[in-house]
Amino acid sequence: MGSNIVRLKLAYYDYKKKEWHDEWSTKLPGTGFLPSHVRLSLTVLDERGKEVTYATDARIHMTESVGYR
C-alpha cells in the first residue's frame, strides 16, 4: 500500500510581528522565543486521485525557550 500524502506544510506564528513564517529557529536574531501557534496543512490524494487539503493550528502556551542541559 503506497502513501497518498502529497504535501505536509508547517507554519509558525510570530506573535510579536503578528505574521506567519514557513521556518522557525530560536537561534536567529530577534527570535529567541517560541511561536505562539503552529499551523499544519496536510494534502492527500482521495480515492479518485484528487488532492484534498486538511488544515489545523495549535496554540502553544509556552513561548519562552527552555534551556535544558
trRosetta pair geometry for C-beta under 8 A, 3 or more apart (Angstrom, degrees):
i j d omega theta_ij theta_ji phi_ij phi_ji
4 44 4.7 52 122 -169 99 96
4 45 4.4 -122 -164 49 94 87
4 46 7.9 101 178 -66 139 16
5 8 6.5 -2 -178 -43 124 99
5 42 6.9 -62 -133 -167 97 95
5 43 7.5 99 -165 81 58 56
5 44 5.6 -44 -100 -102 46 81
6 43 4.4 -60 67 110 108 101
6 44 6.2 173 3 -107 89 21
6 45 6.1 109 -47 -41 109 81
6 51 5.6 -36 13 -121 166 106
7 41 7.5 -7 113 112 101 95
7 42 7.5 171 90 -153 60 36
7 43 4.1 23 48 41 95 117
7 53 8.0 -21 67 -107 109 100
8 40 7.5 -21 -167 -165 85 87
8 41 7.4 158 -156 85 39 58
8 42 5.6 0 -109 -109 75 73
8 43 7.7 -142 -64 26 39 71
9 22 7.8 -57 -167 -135 97 92
9 40 7.5 150 82 -157 54 42
9 41 4.4 -8 59 59 102 104
9 42 8.0 -162 26 -70 68 35
9 43 7.9 39 -2 -7 103 101
10 22 7.7 107 86 -161 64 54
10 38 6.3 -21 -164 -173 100 99
10 39 7.0 145 -161 78 46 58
10 40 5.9 -13 -104 -101 71 66
10 41 7.9 -164 -72 24 29 73
11 20 4.7 13 167 -177 123 116
11 21 6.7 154 -163 72 73 35
11 22 6.0 -42 -109 -98 75 47
11 38 7.3 152 78 -161 48 51
11 39 4.2 -9 57 55 100 110
11 41 7.6 36 -4 -5 105 106
12 20 6.9 139 70 -158 36 65
12 21 5.1 -30 65 63 90 90
12 22 7.8 77 20 179 85 1
12 23 7.5 -46 22 114 123 13
12 24 4.0 0 41 -50 170 133
12 35 3.8 -136 -175 -64 96 161
12 37 7.5 157 -157 86 43 57
12 38 5.8 -15 -103 -108 67 71
12 39 7.7 -142 -61 21 25 78
13 19 7.6 180 -147 97 62 25
13 20 5.5 -37 -95 -98 66 68
13 21 7.8 165 -91 17 19 76
13 35 5.1 116 55 -175 53 107
13 36 5.4 -65 92 59 108 81
13 37 3.9 27 22 52 133 95
13 38 7.5 -129 7 -67 86 30
13 39 7.3 88 -39 -20 98 99
13 57 7.8 54 -24 -165 126 137
14 17 4.4 13 112 40 124 100
14 18 7.2 -65 93 -7 77 16
14 19 5.6 -4 52 60 106 70
14 20 7.6 178 13 -96 79 17
14 21 6.0 57 -25 -13 110 116
14 31 7.4 -74 -115 -112 115 99
14 35 6.4 -68 -73 -117 46 85
14 36 7.9 95 -149 11 11 92
15 18 6.8 28 -158 -79 34 55
15 35 7.4 133 -16 -162 85 53
15 36 4.0 51 -43 -7 126 138
15 37 7.9 111 -62 2 97 86
15 63 7.1 -60 28 -118 134 150
16 33 7.5 106 -24 54 125 140
20 39 6.9 -13 -136 13 130 134
21 24 6.0 119 90 -71 123 79
21 35 7.7 -141 43 -95 105 130
24 31 7.0 -161 -159 -180 72 141
24 34 8.0 62 163 -149 138 54
24 35 5.6 -74 -117 -34 155 119
25 28 4.9 96 80 -15 102 99
25 31 6.3 87 81 99 56 137
26 31 5.8 -133 -122 125 36 86
26 32 5.7 67 -173 -137 84 36
26 33 6.9 168 -124 29 98 13
26 34 6.8 -28 -79 -74 117 60
26 65 5.1 96 -158 -78 160 138
27 31 7.7 -6 48 81 29 101
28 31 4.6 30 69 36 96 121
32 65 6.6 -90 172 1 66 128
33 63 5.0 19 177 158 109 91
33 64 6.3 -48 -130 -100 84 41
33 65 6.7 -136 -119 -25 32 86
34 60 5.9 -103 130 126 120 147
34 62 6.6 36 52 109 145 70
34 63 4.8 -150 60 -146 85 46
34 64 7.0 -38 9 31 100 10
34 65 6.2 142 -41 -72 93 65
35 38 6.1 109 90 -69 130 73
35 60 6.2 92 91 28 68 140
35 63 7.5 -116 93 -126 11 89
36 59 6.6 -19 158 -152 75 75
36 60 5.8 -155 -159 55 27 89
36 63 5.7 -15 -83 -89 76 122
37 57 5.1 25 176 168 114 121
37 58 6.7 161 -153 80 68 40
37 59 5.4 -37 -97 -103 82 53
37 60 6.5 -164 -83 6 24 84
38 57 6.5 174 86 -154 39 75
38 58 5.4 -9 56 55 88 91
38 60 6.4 68 -13 -40 96 113
39 55 6.7 6 -179 -172 97 104
39 56 7.4 -178 -149 97 60 35
39 57 4.2 -33 -97 -95 70 103
40 55 6.8 173 90 -147 51 58
40 56 5.8 -6 57 61 93 77
40 57 7.1 160 14 -94 66 47
40 58 7.6 23 -3 -3 108 99
41 53 5.9 -1 -175 -172 100 110
41 54 7.3 164 -153 84 52 44
41 55 4.3 -11 -103 -100 79 98
42 53 7.0 157 82 -152 41 60
42 54 5.1 -13 61 60 94 93
42 55 7.5 176 21 -79 62 50
43 51 5.4 4 -178 -169 110 105
43 52 7.0 163 -151 80 62 35
43 53 4.5 -27 -95 -95 82 82
43 54 7.9 175 -82 20 36 62
44 51 7.4 153 80 -146 27 58
44 52 5.9 -25 65 62 77 86
44 54 7.5 5 9 4 105 104
45 49 5.5 -16 -170 -141 116 39
45 50 6.9 132 -153 60 65 27
45 51 6.3 -42 -95 -88 59 53
45 52 7.6 115 -133 16 14 83
46 49 7.2 -54 66 16 64 16
46 50 5.1 -13 38 60 108 83
46 51 7.8 179 -3 -99 84 5
46 52 5.0 64 -46 -12 107 127
60 63 6.7 114 107 -78 105 67
62 66 7.7 4 153 -38 138 107
